[in-house]
Amino acid sequence: MFDQVTWDGQALLVPATTDSGQIVCKVPRNTIHMLRLYSDAIGREIHLERQRIAEKLAPFLAAKLSQAPNVEAVELFPWEVRD
Protein backbone atom coordinates (compact mmCIF):
# COMPACT_ATOMS: atom_id res chain seq x y z
CA MET A 1 0.00 0.00 0.00
CA PHE A 2 2.75 2.49 0.95
CA ASP A 3 5.70 3.23 -1.29
CA GLN A 4 8.93 5.07 -0.42
CA VAL A 5 8.47 7.04 2.81
CA THR A 6 10.44 10.28 3.15
CA TRP A 7 11.07 12.70 6.03
CA ASP A 8 11.36 16.40 5.13
CA GLY A 9 12.30 17.54 8.64
CA GLN A 10 8.73 18.51 9.51
CA ALA A 11 6.56 15.64 8.29
CA LEU A 12 6.65 12.15 6.89
CA LEU A 13 5.51 12.02 3.28
CA VAL A 14 3.95 8.64 2.62
CA PRO A 15 3.03 7.97 -1.02
CA ALA A 16 0.16 5.51 -1.25
CA THR A 17 -1.35 3.75 -4.21
CA THR A 18 -5.13 3.48 -4.14
CA ASP A 19 -7.80 2.43 -6.62
CA SER A 20 -8.08 6.06 -7.72
CA GLY A 21 -4.32 6.54 -8.15
CA GLN A 22 -1.35 7.89 -6.24
CA ILE A 23 -1.93 9.95 -3.07
CA VAL A 24 0.65 11.58 -0.78
CA CYS A 25 -0.13 11.28 2.92
CA LYS A 26 1.47 13.99 5.04
CA VAL A 27 2.13 13.00 8.67
CA PRO A 28 3.41 15.95 10.73
CA ARG A 29 5.78 15.51 13.66
CA ASN A 30 3.01 16.17 16.24
CA THR A 31 1.02 13.28 14.75
CA ILE A 32 4.05 10.97 14.92
CA HIS A 33 4.45 11.94 18.58
CA MET A 34 1.00 10.47 19.27
CA LEU A 35 2.61 7.01 19.01
CA ARG A 36 3.95 6.12 22.46
CA LEU A 37 7.15 4.64 21.08
CA TYR A 38 7.88 7.87 19.19
CA SER A 39 6.40 10.40 21.65
CA ASP A 40 9.71 12.25 22.02
CA ALA A 41 11.46 11.22 18.80
CA ILE A 42 13.84 13.72 17.25
CA GLY A 43 14.16 14.29 13.52
CA ARG A 44 17.09 11.91 13.06
CA GLU A 45 15.19 9.09 14.79
CA ILE A 46 12.09 9.76 12.71
CA HIS A 47 14.21 9.66 9.55
CA LEU A 48 15.77 6.33 10.54
CA GLU A 49 12.44 4.80 11.62
CA ARG A 50 10.28 6.36 8.89
CA GLN A 51 9.18 3.09 7.28
CA ARG A 52 8.36 1.49 10.65
CA ILE A 53 6.43 4.61 11.73
CA ALA A 54 4.41 4.50 8.50
CA GLU A 55 3.63 0.83 9.17
CA LYS A 56 2.40 1.66 12.70
CA LEU A 57 0.24 4.45 11.26
CA ALA A 58 -1.02 2.27 8.38
CA PRO A 59 -4.49 1.58 9.86
CA PHE A 60 -5.06 5.29 10.48
CA LEU A 61 -3.74 6.24 7.04
CA ALA A 62 -5.93 3.59 5.41
CA ALA A 63 -9.00 4.94 7.22
CA LYS A 64 -8.11 8.49 6.15
CA LEU A 65 -7.61 7.41 2.54
CA SER A 66 -10.93 5.57 2.47
CA GLN A 67 -12.68 8.83 3.42
CA ALA A 68 -10.84 10.93 0.83
CA PRO A 69 -11.46 9.52 -2.64
CA ASN A 70 -10.12 11.34 -5.70
CA VAL A 71 -7.64 13.64 -3.95
CA GLU A 72 -3.91 14.06 -4.49
CA ALA A 73 -2.90 14.59 -0.85
CA VAL A 74 -4.20 14.09 2.69
CA GLU A 75 -2.87 15.03 6.12
CA LEU A 76 -3.12 12.76 9.13
CA PHE A 77 -3.87 14.83 12.23
CA PRO A 78 -2.96 13.92 15.84
CA TRP A 79 -6.59 13.43 16.91
CA GLU A 80 -6.98 10.77 14.22
CA VAL A 81 -4.35 8.50 15.84
CA ARG A 82 -4.90 6.22 18.84
CA ASP A 83 -2.05 4.31 20.43
C-alpha positions as CSV (number, residue, x, y, z in Angstrom):
1,M,0.0,0.0,0.0
2,F,2.8,2.5,1.0
3,D,5.7,3.2,-1.3
4,Q,8.9,5.1,-0.4
5,V,8.5,7.0,2.8
6,T,10.4,10.3,3.1
7,W,11.1,12.7,6.0
8,D,11.4,16.4,5.1
9,G,12.3,17.5,8.6
10,Q,8.7,18.5,9.5
11,A,6.6,15.6,8.3
12,L,6.7,12.2,6.9
13,L,5.5,12.0,3.3
14,V,4.0,8.6,2.6
15,P,3.0,8.0,-1.0
16,A,0.2,5.5,-1.3
17,T,-1.4,3.7,-4.2
18,T,-5.1,3.5,-4.1
19,D,-7.8,2.4,-6.6
20,S,-8.1,6.1,-7.7
21,G,-4.3,6.5,-8.2
22,Q,-1.3,7.9,-6.2
23,I,-1.9,9.9,-3.1
24,V,0.7,11.6,-0.8
25,C,-0.1,11.3,2.9
26,K,1.5,14.0,5.0
27,V,2.1,13.0,8.7
28,P,3.4,16.0,10.7
29,R,5.8,15.5,13.7
30,N,3.0,16.2,16.2
31,T,1.0,13.3,14.8
32,I,4.1,11.0,14.9
33,H,4.5,11.9,18.6
34,M,1.0,10.5,19.3
35,L,2.6,7.0,19.0
36,R,3.9,6.1,22.5
37,L,7.1,4.6,21.1
38,Y,7.9,7.9,19.2
39,S,6.4,10.4,21.6
40,D,9.7,12.2,22.0
41,A,11.5,11.2,18.8
42,I,13.8,13.7,17.2
43,G,14.2,14.3,13.5
44,R,17.1,11.9,13.1
45,E,15.2,9.1,14.8
46,I,12.1,9.8,12.7
47,H,14.2,9.7,9.5
48,L,15.8,6.3,10.5
49,E,12.4,4.8,11.6
50,R,10.3,6.4,8.9
51,Q,9.2,3.1,7.3
52,R,8.4,1.5,10.6
53,I,6.4,4.6,11.7
54,A,4.4,4.5,8.5
55,E,3.6,0.8,9.2
56,K,2.4,1.7,12.7
57,L,0.2,4.4,11.3
58,A,-1.0,2.3,8.4
59,P,-4.5,1.6,9.9
60,F,-5.1,5.3,10.5
61,L,-3.7,6.2,7.0
62,A,-5.9,3.6,5.4
63,A,-9.0,4.9,7.2
64,K,-8.1,8.5,6.2
65,L,-7.6,7.4,2.5
66,S,-10.9,5.6,2.5
67,Q,-12.7,8.8,3.4
68,A,-10.8,10.9,0.8
69,P,-11.5,9.5,-2.6
70,N,-10.1,11.3,-5.7
71,V,-7.6,13.6,-3.9
72,E,-3.9,14.1,-4.5
73,A,-2.9,14.6,-0.8
74,V,-4.2,14.1,2.7
75,E,-2.9,15.0,6.1
76,L,-3.1,12.8,9.1
77,F,-3.9,14.8,12.2
78,P,-3.0,13.9,15.8
79,W,-6.6,13.4,16.9
80,E,-7.0,10.8,14.2
81,V,-4.4,8.5,15.8
82,R,-4.9,6.2,18.8
83,D,-2.0,4.3,20.4
